[in-house]
Amino acid sequence: MLEEQRPCPEVLQQLASVQSALRGVTKEVLRNYLENCATEAIRSGDNEIYDQLMDAIYKFAK
């Protein structure tokens, strides 16, 4: 779009769409992480998972 010198509002709209799509994918991956990896780690007594969870939540909760 930039090479085609499309209008700035069109480029910004496309960027907003991509960001929204990435947020959706991130949400799904985080959910899978919680349902599978984190749950299994908690059940097995791995207390490091809590720090990992907090890091993931803070990273993506902006």
PQR file of N, CA, C, O and H, with PARSE charges and radii, in Angstrom:
ATOM      1  N   MET A   1       0.820  -1.194   0.000 -0.4000 1.5000
ATOM      2  CA  MET A   1       0.000   0.000   0.000 -0.0000 2.0000
ATOM      3  C   MET A   1       0.862   1.255   0.000  0.5500 1.7000
ATOM      4  O   MET A   1       0.527   2.257  -0.630 -0.5500 1.4000
ATOM      5  N   LEU A   2       1.988   1.180   0.724 -0.4000 1.5000
ATOM      6  CA  LEU A   2       2.870   2.345   0.758 -0.0000 2.0000
ATOM      7  C   LEU A   2       3.532   2.566  -0.594  0.5500 1.7000
ATOM      8  O   LEU A   2       3.659   3.698  -1.060 -0.5500 1.4000
ATOM      9  H   LEU A   2       2.260   0.366   1.236  0.4000 1.0000
ATOM     10  N   GLU A   3       3.953   1.467  -1.219 -0.4000 1.5000
ATOM     11  CA  GLU A   3       4.571   1.587  -2.543 -0.0000 2.0000
ATOM     12  C   GLU A   3       3.581   2.126  -3.565  0.5500 1.7000
ATOM     13  O   GLU A   3       3.961   2.822  -4.506 -0.5500 1.4000
ATOM     14  H   GLU A   3       3.850   0.547  -0.841  0.4000 1.0000
ATOM     15  N   GLU A   4       2.320   1.800  -3.372 -0.4000 1.5000
ATOM     16  CA  GLU A   4       1.275   2.294  -4.276 -0.0000 2.0000
ATOM     17  C   GLU A   4       0.822   3.708  -3.912  0.5500 1.7000
ATOM     18  O   GLU A   4      -0.030   4.290  -4.582 -0.5500 1.4000
ATOM     19  H   GLU A   4       2.011   1.235  -2.607  0.4000 1.0000
ATOM     20  N   GLN A   5       1.403   4.247  -2.845 -0.4000 1.5000
ATOM     21  CA  GLN A   5       1.070   5.587  -2.340 -0.0000 2.0000
ATOM     22  C   GLN A   5      -0.428   5.734  -2.068  0.5500 1.7000
ATOM     23  O   GLN A   5      -1.067   6.716  -2.449 -0.5500 1.4000
ATOM     24  H   GLN A   5       2.096   3.774  -2.301  0.4000 1.0000
ATOM     25  N   ARG A   6      -0.957   4.711  -1.391 -0.4000 1.5000
ATOM     26  CA  ARG A   6      -2.367   4.765  -0.999 -0.0000 2.0000
ATOM     27  C   ARG A   6      -2.545   5.847   0.053  0.5500 1.7000
ATOM     28  O   ARG A   6      -1.591   6.188   0.752 -0.5500 1.4000
ATOM     29  H   ARG A   6      -0.439   3.914  -1.082  0.4000 1.0000
ATOM     30  N   PRO A   7      -3.733   6.387   0.175 -0.5600 1.5000
ATOM     31  CA  PRO A   7      -3.993   7.437   1.181  0.2800 2.0000
ATOM     32  C   PRO A   7      -3.721   6.933   2.601  0.5500 1.7000
ATOM     33  O   PRO A   7      -3.973   5.773   2.926 -0.5500 1.4000
ATOM     34  N   CYS A   8      -3.209   7.823   3.424 -0.4000 1.5000
ATOM     35  CA  CYS A   8      -2.869   7.464   4.806 -0.0000 2.0000
ATOM     36  C   CYS A   8      -4.022   6.815   5.571  0.5500 1.7000
ATOM     37  O   CYS A   8      -3.787   5.827   6.265 -0.5500 1.4000
ATOM     38  H   CYS A   8      -3.005   8.766   3.160  0.4000 1.0000
ATOM     39  N   PRO A   9      -5.256   7.318   5.480 -0.5600 1.5000
ATOM     40  CA  PRO A   9      -6.342   6.675   6.222  0.2800 2.0000
ATOM     41  C   PRO A   9      -6.552   5.208   5.810  0.5500 1.7000
ATOM     42  O   PRO A   9      -6.905   4.382   6.651 -0.5500 1.4000
ATOM     43  N   GLU A  10      -6.342   4.881   4.546 -0.4000 1.5000
ATOM     44  CA  GLU A  10      -6.473   3.492   4.103 -0.0000 2.0000
ATOM     45  C   GLU A  10      -5.378   2.618   4.723  0.5500 1.7000
ATOM     46  O   GLU A  10      -5.640   1.497   5.158 -0.5500 1.4000
ATOM     47  H   GLU A  10      -6.054   5.553   3.863  0.4000 1.0000
ATOM     48  N   VAL A  11      -4.164   3.135   4.757 -0.4000 1.5000
ATOM     49  CA  VAL A  11      -3.049   2.395   5.350 -0.0000 2.0000
ATOM     50  C   VAL A  11      -3.307   2.194   6.838  0.5500 1.7000
ATOM     51  O   VAL A  11      -3.105   1.099   7.362 -0.5500 1.4000
ATOM     52  H   VAL A  11      -3.951   4.046   4.403  0.4000 1.0000
ATOM     53  N   LEU A  12      -3.748   3.237   7.515 -0.4000 1.5000
ATOM     54  CA  LEU A  12      -4.032   3.140   8.949 -0.0000 2.0000
ATOM     55  C   LEU A  12      -5.154   2.152   9.227  0.5500 1.7000
ATOM     56  O   LEU A  12      -5.095   1.410  10.208 -0.5500 1.4000
ATOM     57  H   LEU A  12      -3.913   4.127   7.090  0.4000 1.0000
ATOM     58  N   GLN A  13      -6.168   2.133   8.384 -0.4000 1.5000
ATOM     59  CA  GLN A  13      -7.264   1.181   8.558 -0.0000 2.0000
ATOM     60  C   GLN A  13      -6.755  -0.243   8.404  0.5500 1.7000
ATOM     61  O   GLN A  13      -7.140  -1.130   9.166 -0.5500 1.4000
ATOM     62  H   GLN A  13      -6.216   2.736   7.588  0.4000 1.0000
ATOM     63  N   GLN A  14      -5.899  -0.462   7.428 -0.4000 1.5000
ATOM     64  CA  GLN A  14      -5.328  -1.795   7.222 -0.0000 2.0000
ATOM     65  C   GLN A  14      -4.480  -2.213   8.416  0.5500 1.7000
ATOM     66  O   GLN A  14      -4.546  -3.361   8.853 -0.5500 1.4000
ATOM     67  H   GLN A  14      -5.586   0.258   6.809  0.4000 1.0000
ATOM     68  N   LEU A  15      -3.686  -1.288   8.944 -0.4000 1.5000
ATOM     69  CA  LEU A  15      -2.881  -1.582  10.126 -0.0000 2.0000
ATOM     70  C   LEU A  15      -3.761  -1.928  11.326  0.5500 1.7000
ATOM     71  O   LEU A  15      -3.451  -2.849  12.081 -0.5500 1.4000
ATOM     72  H   LEU A  15      -3.633  -0.355   8.589  0.4000 1.0000
ATOM     73  N   ALA A  16      -4.844  -1.197  11.499 -0.4000 1.5000
ATOM     74  CA  ALA A  16      -5.770  -1.481  12.597 -0.0000 2.0000
ATOM     75  C   ALA A  16      -6.377  -2.868  12.437  0.5500 1.7000
ATOM     76  O   ALA A  16      -6.555  -3.586  13.421 -0.5500 1.4000
ATOM     77  H   ALA A  16      -5.096  -0.449  10.885  0.4000 1.0000
ATOM     78  N   SER A  17      -6.692  -3.244  11.217 -0.4000 1.5000
ATOM     79  CA  SER A  17      -7.257  -4.566  10.961 -0.0000 2.0000
ATOM     80  C   SER A  17      -6.261  -5.674  11.288  0.5500 1.7000
ATOM     81  O   SER A  17      -6.624  -6.692  11.878 -0.5500 1.4000
ATOM     82  H   SER A  17      -6.548  -2.660  10.417  0.4000 1.0000
ATOM     83  N   VAL A  18      -5.028  -5.472  10.909 -0.4000 1.5000
ATOM     84  CA  VAL A  18      -3.986  -6.468  11.189 -0.0000 2.0000
ATOM     85  C   VAL A  18      -3.770  -6.589  12.697  0.5500 1.7000
ATOM     86  O   VAL A  18      -3.654  -7.697  13.221 -0.5500 1.4000
ATOM     87  H   VAL A  18      -4.733  -4.645  10.430  0.4000 1.0000
ATOM     88  N   GLN A  19      -3.716  -5.466  13.387 -0.4000 1.5000
ATOM     89  CA  GLN A  19      -3.538  -5.499  14.838 -0.0000 2.0000
ATOM     90  C   GLN A  19      -4.690  -6.237  15.512  0.5500 1.7000
ATOM     91  O   GLN A  19      -4.470  -7.010  16.445 -0.5500 1.4000
ATOM     92  H   GLN A  19      -3.810  -4.565  12.962  0.4000 1.0000
ATOM     93  N   SER A  20      -5.891  -6.006  15.055 -0.4000 1.5000
ATOM     94  CA  SER A  20      -7.049  -6.692  15.613 -0.0000 2.0000
ATOM     95  C   SER A  20      -6.961  -8.196  15.388  0.5500 1.7000
ATOM     96  O   SER A  20      -7.258  -8.987  16.285 -0.5500 1.4000
ATOM     97  H   SER A  20      -6.069  -5.378  14.298  0.4000 1.0000
ATOM     98  N   ALA A  21      -6.554  -8.580  14.196 -0.4000 1.5000
ATOM     99  CA  ALA A  21      -6.409 -10.002  13.892 -0.0000 2.0000
ATOM    100  C   ALA A  21      -5.337 -10.638  14.770  0.5500 1.7000
ATOM    101  O   ALA A  21      -5.520 -11.752  15.261 -0.5500 1.4000
ATOM    102  H   ALA A  21      -6.313  -7.938  13.468  0.4000 1.0000
ATOM    103  N   LEU A  22      -4.233  -9.949  14.970 -0.4000 1.5000
ATOM    104  CA  LEU A  22      -3.171 -10.469  15.826 -0.0000 2.0000
ATOM    105  C   LEU A  22      -3.623 -10.594  17.275  0.5500 1.7000
ATOM    106  O   LEU A  22      -3.263 -11.552  17.960 -0.5500 1.4000
ATOM    107  H   LEU A  22      -4.084  -9.044  14.572  0.4000 1.0000
ATOM    108  N   ARG A  23      -4.414  -9.625  17.746 -0.4000 1.5000
ATOM    109  CA  ARG A  23      -4.956  -9.726  19.110 -0.0000 2.0000
ATOM    110  C   ARG A  23      -5.830 -10.966  19.246  0.5500 1.7000
ATOM    111  O   ARG A  23      -5.795 -11.650  20.269 -0.5500 1.4000
ATOM    112  H   ARG A  23      -4.707  -8.848  17.190  0.4000 1.0000
ATOM    113  N   GLY A  24      -6.613 -11.251  18.214 -0.4000 1.5000
ATOM    114  CA  GLY A  24      -7.463 -12.432  18.257 -0.0000 2.0000
ATOM    115  C   GLY A  24      -6.656 -13.719  18.312  0.5500 1.7000
ATOM    116  O   GLY A  24      -6.988 -14.632  19.069 -0.5500 1.4000
ATOM    117  H   GLY A  24      -6.642 -10.696  17.383  0.4000 1.0000
ATOM    118  N   VAL A  25      -5.603 -13.797  17.518 -0.4000 1.5000
ATOM    119  CA  VAL A  25      -4.741 -14.983  17.527 -0.0000 2.0000
ATOM    120  C   VAL A  25      -4.037 -15.103  18.872  0.5500 1.7000
ATOM    121  O   VAL A  25      -3.952 -16.194  19.435 -0.5500 1.4000
ATOM    122  H   VAL A  25      -5.334 -13.056  16.903  0.4000 1.0000
ATOM    123  N   THR A  26      -3.534 -13.986  19.387 -0.4000 1.5000
ATOM    124  CA  THR A  26      -2.863 -13.988  20.687 -0.0000 2.0000
ATOM    125  C   THR A  26      -3.798 -14.491  21.772  0.5500 1.7000
ATOM    126  O   THR A  26      -3.397 -15.277  22.631 -0.5500 1.4000
ATOM    127  H   THR A  26      -3.604 -13.099  18.930  0.4000 1.0000
ATOM    128  N   LYS A  27      -5.026 -14.045  21.734 -0.4000 1.5000
ATOM    129  CA  LYS A  27      -6.020 -14.472  22.723 -0.0000 2.0000
ATOM    130  C   LYS A  27      -6.238 -15.986  22.669  0.5500 1.7000
ATOM    131  O   LYS A  27      -6.327 -16.642  23.706 -0.5500 1.4000
ATOM    132  H   LYS A  27      -5.352 -13.406  21.036  0.4000 1.0000
ATOM    133  N   GLU A  28      -6.321 -16.527  21.469 -0.4000 1.5000
ATOM    134  CA  GLU A  28      -6.520 -17.977  21.315 -0.0000 2.0000
ATOM    135  C   GLU A  28      -5.311 -18.765  21.816  0.5500 1.7000
ATOM    136  O   GLU A  28      -5.465 -19.785  22.488 -0.5500 1.4000
ATOM    137  H   GLU A  28      -6.249 -15.993  20.627  0.4000 1.0000
ATOM    138  N   VAL A  29      -4.113 -18.292  21.487 -0.4000 1.5000
ATOM    139  CA  VAL A  29      -2.907 -18.988  21.929 -0.0000 2.0000
ATOM    140  C   VAL A  29      -2.780 -18.911  23.446  0.5500 1.7000
ATOM    141  O   VAL A  29      -2.413 -19.899  24.084 -0.5500 1.4000
ATOM    142  H   VAL A  29      -3.988 -17.464  20.941  0.4000 1.0000
ATOM    143  N   LEU A  30      -3.075 -17.760  24.028 -0.4000 1.5000
ATOM    144  CA  LEU A  30      -3.026 -17.612  25.479 -0.0000 2.0000
ATOM    145  C   LEU A  30      -4.050 -18.519  26.148  0.5500 1.7000
ATOM    146  O   LEU A  30      -3.762 -19.135  27.174 -0.5500 1.4000
ATOM    147  H   LEU A  30      -3.373 -16.958  23.511  0.4000 1.0000
ATOM    148  N   ARG A  31      -5.227 -18.600  25.577 -0.4000 1.5000
ATOM    149  CA  ARG A  31      -6.256 -19.494  26.129 -0.0000 2.0000
ATOM    150  C   ARG A  31      -5.782 -20.944  26.090  0.5500 1.7000
ATOM    151  O   ARG A  31      -5.944 -21.679  27.064 -0.5500 1.4000
ATOM    152  H   ARG A  31      -5.461 -18.099  24.743  0.4000 1.0000
ATOM    153  N   ASN A  32      -5.200 -21.354  24.973 -0.4000 1.5000
ATOM    154  CA  ASN A  32      -4.681 -22.711  24.852 -0.0000 2.0000
ATOM    155  C   ASN A  32      -3.582 -22.957  25.879  0.5500 1.7000
ATOM    156  O   ASN A  32      -3.517 -24.023  26.492 -0.5500 1.4000
ATOM    157  H   ASN A  32      -5.068 -20.758  24.181  0.4000 1.0000
ATOM    158  N   TYR A  33      -2.728 -21.970  26.057 -0.4000 1.5000
ATOM    159  CA  TYR A  33      -1.653 -22.064  27.049 -0.0000 2.0000
ATOM    160  C   TYR A  33      -2.233 -22.280  28.447  0.5500 1.7000
ATOM    161  O   TYR A  33      -1.759 -23.130  29.200 -0.5500 1.4000
ATOM    162  H   TYR A  33      -2.780 -21.104  25.559  0.4000 1.0000
ATOM    163  N   LEU A  34      -3.254 -21.509  28.782 -0.4000 1.5000
ATOM    164  CA  LEU A  34      -3.878 -21.643  30.097 -0.0000 2.0000
ATOM    165  C   LEU A  34      -4.571 -22.992  30.264  0.5500 1.7000
ATOM    166  O   LEU A  34      -4.435 -23.646  31.298 -0.5500 1.4000
ATOM    167  H   LEU A  34      -3.639 -20.819  28.170  0.4000 1.0000
ATOM    168  N   GLU A  35      -5.309 -23.399  29.245 -0.4000 1.5000
ATOM    169  CA  GLU A  35      -6.078 -24.642  29.334 -0.0000 2.0000
ATOM    170  C   GLU A  35      -5.202 -25.884  29.354  0.5500 1.7000
ATOM    171  O   GLU A  35      -5.558 -26.888  29.971 -0.5500 1.4000
ATOM    172  H   GLU A  35      -5.420 -22.867  28.405  0.4000 1.0000
ATOM    173  N   ASN A  36      -4.073 -25.822  28.692 -0.4000 1.5000
ATOM    174  CA  ASN A  36      -3.255 -27.028  28.562 -0.0000 2.0000
ATOM    175  C   ASN A  36      -1.942 -26.938  29.332  0.5500 1.7000
ATOM    176  O   ASN A  36      -1.771 -27.614  30.347 -0.5500 1.4000
ATOM    177  H   ASN A  36      -3.783 -25.006  28.191  0.4000 1.0000
ATOM    178  N   CYS A  37      -1.038 -26.130  28.869 -0.4000 1.5000
ATOM    179  CA  CYS A  37       0.307 -26.072  29.454 -0.0000 2.0000
ATOM    180  C   CYS A  37       0.287 -25.638  30.922  0.5500 1.7000
ATOM    181  O   CYS A  37       0.856 -26.306  31.786 -0.5500 1.4000
ATOM    182  H   CYS A  37      -1.177 -25.581  28.045  0.4000 1.0000
ATOM    183  N   ALA A  38      -0.371 -24.522  31.187 -0.4000 1.5000
ATOM    184  CA  ALA A  38      -0.371 -23.989  32.553 -0.0000 2.0000
ATOM    185  C   ALA A  38      -1.123 -24.916  33.502  0.5500 1.7000
ATOM    186  O   ALA A  38      -0.673 -25.163  34.621 -0.5500 1.4000
ATOM    187  H   ALA A  38      -0.833 -23.980  30.486  0.4000 1.0000
ATOM    188  N   THR A  39      -2.250 -25.420  33.061 -0.4000 1.5000
ATOM    189  CA  THR A  39      -3.028 -26.320  33.914 -0.0000 2.0000
ATOM    190  C   THR A  39      -2.227 -27.559  34.276  0.5500 1.7000
ATOM    191  O   THR A  39      -2.231 -27.986  35.431 -0.5500 1.4000
ATOM    192  H   THR A  39      -2.615 -25.220  32.152  0.4000 1.0000
ATOM    193  N   GLU A  40      -1.546 -28.134  33.308 -0.4000 1.5000
ATOM    194  CA  GLU A  40      -0.727 -29.322  33.563 -0.0000 2.0000
ATOM    195  C   GLU A  40       0.425 -28.998  34.504  0.5500 1.7000
ATOM    196  O   GLU A  40       0.737 -29.788  35.395 -0.5500 1.4000
ATOM    197  H   GLU A  40      -1.543 -27.788  32.370  0.4000 1.0000
ATOM    198  N   ALA A  41       1.055 -27.852  34.316 -0.4000 1.5000
ATOM    199  CA  ALA A  41       2.163 -27.454  35.188 -0.0000 2.0000
ATOM    200  C   ALA A  41       1.688 -27.253  36.626  0.5500 1.7000
ATOM    201  O   ALA A  41       2.370 -27.660  37.566 -0.5500 1.4000
ATOM    202  H   ALA A  41       0.801 -27.210  33.592  0.4000 1.0000
ATOM    203  N   ILE A  42       0.536 -26.637  36.799 -0.4000 1.5000
ATOM    204  CA  ILE A  42      -0.020 -26.433  38.139 -0.0000 2.0000
ATOM    205  C   ILE A  42      -0.331 -27.777  38.786  0.5500 1.7000
ATOM    206  O   ILE A  42      -0.010 -27.995  39.954 -0.5500 1.4000
ATOM    207  H   ILE A  42      -0.018 -26.307  36.034  0.4000 1.0000
ATOM    208  N   ARG A  43      -0.949 -28.669  38.035 -0.4000 1.5000
ATOM    209  CA  ARG A  43      -1.275 -30.006  38.575 -0.0000 2.0000
ATOM    210  C   ARG A  43      -0.022 -30.776  38.973  0.5500 1.7000
ATOM    211  O   ARG A  43      -0.042 -31.546  39.932 -0.5500 1.4000
ATOM    212  H   ARG A  43      -1.209 -28.492  37.086  0.4000 1.0000
ATOM    213  N   SER A  44       1.058 -30.571  38.245 -0.4000 1.5000
ATOM    214  CA  SER A  44       2.287 -31.317  38.552 -0.0000 2.0000
ATOM    215  C   SER A  44       3.110 -30.634  39.646  0.5500 1.7000
ATOM    216  O   SER A  44       4.156 -31.148  40.043 -0.5500 1.4000
ATOM    217  H   SER A  44       1.075 -29.945  37.465  0.4000 1.0000
ATOM    218  N   GLY A  45       2.646 -29.480  40.135 -0.4000 1.5000
ATOM    219  CA  GLY A  45       3.326 -28.800  41.231 -0.0000 2.0000
ATOM    220  C   GLY A  45       4.441 -27.866  40.799  0.5500 1.7000
ATOM    221  O   GLY A  45       5.253 -27.450  41.625 -0.5500 1.4000
ATOM    222  H   GLY A  45       1.796 -29.063  39.812  0.4000 1.0000
ATOM    223  N   ASP A  46       4.491 -27.533  39.533 -0.4000 1.5000
ATOM    224  CA  ASP A  46       5.521 -26.617  39.015 -0.0000 2.0000
ATOM    225  C   ASP A  46       5.131 -25.180  39.341  0.5500 1.7000
ATOM    226  O   ASP A  46       4.310 -24.580  38.647 -0.5500 1.4000
ATOM    227  H   ASP A  46       3.830 -27.871  38.862  0.4000 1.0000
ATOM    228  N   ASN A  47       5.715 -24.636  40.388 -0.4000 1.5000
ATOM    229  CA  ASN A  47       5.356 -23.289  40.837 -0.0000 2.0000
ATOM    230  C   ASN A  47       5.931 -22.187  39.954  0.5500 1.7000
ATOM    231  O   ASN A  47       5.503 -21.037  40.062 -0.5500 1.4000
ATOM    232  H   ASN A  47       6.382 -25.123  40.952  0.4000 1.0000
ATOM    233  N   GLU A  48       6.887 -22.505  39.083 -0.4000 1.5000
ATOM    234  CA  GLU A  48       7.433 -21.503  38.169 -0.0000 2.0000
ATOM    235  C   GLU A  48       6.377 -21.025  37.166  0.5500 1.7000
ATOM    236  O   GLU A  48       6.506 -19.953  36.576 -0.5500 1.4000
ATOM    237  H   GLU A  48       7.234 -23.438  38.995  0.4000 1.0000
ATOM    238  N   ILE A  49       5.344 -21.829  36.988 -0.4000 1.5000
ATOM    239  CA  ILE A  49       4.303 -21.481  36.015 -0.0000 2.0000
ATOM    240  C   ILE A  49       3.617 -20.178  36.390  0.5500 1.7000
ATOM    241  O   ILE A  49       3.152 -19.451  35.512 -0.5500 1.4000
ATOM    242  H   ILE A  49       5.239 -22.700  37.467  0.4000 1.0000
ATOM    243  N   TYR A  50       3.548 -19.872  37.670 -0.4000 1.5000
ATOM    244  CA  TYR A  50       2.868 -18.649  38.084 -0.0000 2.0000
ATOM    245  C   TYR A  50       3.613 -17.413  37.572  0.5500 1.7000
ATOM    246  O   TYR A  50       2.987 -16.453  37.123 -0.5500 1.4000
ATOM    247  H   TYR A  50       3.926 -20.462  38.383  0.4000 1.0000
ATOM    248  N   ASP A  51       4.936 -17.434  37.637 -0.4000 1.5000
ATOM    249  CA  ASP A  51       5.716 -16.320  37.097 -0.0000 2.0000
ATOM    250  C   ASP A  51       5.565 -16.246  35.584  0.5500 1.7000
ATOM    251  O   ASP A  51       5.450 -15.156  35.023 -0.5500 1.4000
ATOM    252  H   ASP A  51       5.445 -18.214  38.002  0.4000 1.0000
ATOM    253  N   GLN A  52       5.564 -17.392  34.925 -0.4000 1.5000
ATOM    254  CA  GLN A  52       5.385 -17.424  33.477 -0.0000 2.0000
ATOM    255  C   GLN A  52       4.011 -16.881  33.083  0.5500 1.7000
ATOM    256  O   GLN A  52       3.885 -16.128  32.117 -0.5500 1.4000
ATOM    257  H   GLN A  52       5.657 -18.278  35.381  0.4000 1.0000
ATOM    258  N   LEU A  53       2.997 -17.268  33.830 -0.4000 1.5000
ATOM    259  CA  LEU A  53       1.646 -16.764  33.563 -0.0000 2.0000
ATOM    260  C   LEU A  53       1.571 -15.261  33.745  0.5500 1.7000
ATOM    261  O   LEU A  53       0.987 -14.559  32.919 -0.5500 1.4000
ATOM    262  H   LEU A  53       3.099 -17.880  34.614  0.4000 1.0000
ATOM    263  N   MET A  54       2.154 -14.767  34.816 -0.4000 1.5000
ATOM    264  CA  MET A  54       2.122 -13.326  35.057 -0.0000 2.0000
ATOM    265  C   MET A  54       2.842 -12.583  33.930  0.5500 1.7000
ATOM    266  O   MET A  54       2.363 -11.549  33.464 -0.5500 1.4000
ATOM    267  H   MET A  54       2.628 -15.337  35.487  0.4000 1.0000
ATOM    268  N   ASP A  55       3.981 -13.102  33.494 -0.4000 1.5000
ATOM    269  CA  ASP A  55       4.702 -12.479  32.380 -0.0000 2.0000
ATOM    270  C   ASP A  55       3.841 -12.436  31.125  0.5500 1.7000
ATOM    271  O   ASP A  55       3.767 -11.410  30.449 -0.5500 1.4000
ATOM    272  H   ASP A  55       4.370 -13.942  33.872  0.4000 1.0000
ATOM    273  N   ALA A  56       3.192 -13.550  30.821 -0.4000 1.5000
ATOM    274  CA  ALA A  56       2.342 -13.619  29.616 -0.0000 2.0000
ATOM    275  C   ALA A  56       1.167 -12.654  29.720  0.5500 1.7000
ATOM    276  O   ALA A  56       0.837 -11.962  28.757 -0.5500 1.4000
ATOM    277  H   ALA A  56       3.252 -14.384  31.371  0.4000 1.0000
ATOM    278  N   ILE A  57       0.545 -12.611  30.880 -0.4000 1.5000
ATOM    279  CA  ILE A  57      -0.620 -11.732  31.061 -0.0000 2.0000
ATOM    280  C   ILE A  57      -0.210 -10.271  30.938  0.5500 1.7000
ATOM    281  O   ILE A  57      -0.864  -9.499  30.237 -0.5500 1.4000
ATOM    282  H   ILE A  57       0.813 -13.173  31.662  0.4000 1.0000
ATOM    283  N   TYR A  58       0.878  -9.886  31.622 -0.4000 1.5000
ATOM    284  CA  TYR A  58       1.319  -8.482  31.538 -0.0000 2.0000
ATOM    285  C   TYR A  58       1.771  -8.108  30.138  0.5500 1.7000
ATOM    286  O   TYR A  58       1.566  -6.977  29.699 -0.5500 1.4000
ATOM    287  H   TYR A  58       1.409 -10.513  32.191  0.4000 1.0000
ATOM    288  N   LYS A  59       2.382  -9.049  29.439 -0.4000 1.5000
ATOM    289  CA  LYS A  59       2.874  -8.767  28.094 -0.0000 2.0000
ATOM    290  C   LYS A  59       1.734  -8.462  27.132  0.5500 1.7000
ATOM    291  O   LYS A  59       1.867  -7.605  26.258 -0.5500 1.4000
ATOM    292  H   LYS A  59       2.548  -9.968  29.796  0.4000 1.0000
ATOM    293  N   PHE A  60       0.612  -9.163  27.291 -0.4000 1.5000
ATOM    294  CA  PHE A  60      -0.459  -9.041  26.325 -0.0000 2.0000
ATOM    295  C   PHE A  60      -1.676  -8.283  26.831  0.5500 1.7000
ATOM    296  O   PHE A  60      -2.652  -8.133  26.095 -0.5500 1.4000
ATOM    297  H   PHE A  60       0.504  -9.859  28.000  0.4000 1.0000
ATOM    298  N   ALA A  61      -1.644  -7.809  28.053 -0.4000 1.5000
ATOM    299  CA  ALA A  61      -2.790  -7.089  28.606 -0.0000 2.0000
ATOM    300  C   ALA A  61      -2.616  -5.581  28.501  0.5500 1.7000
ATOM    301  O   ALA A  61      -3.129  -4.833  29.333 -0.5500 1.4000
ATOM    302  H   ALA A  61      -0.851  -7.931  28.651  0.4000 1.0000
ATOM    303  N   LYS A  62      -1.907  -5.143  27.502 -0.4000 1.5000
ATOM    304  CA  LYS A  62      -1.673  -3.702  27.336 -0.0000 2.0000
ATOM    305  C   LYS A  62      -2.790  -3.073  26.545  0.5500 1.7000
ATOM    306  O   LYS A  62      -2.770  -1.866  26.302 -0.5500 1.4000
ATOM    307  H   LYS A  62      -1.490  -5.751  26.826  0.4000 1.0000
TER
END
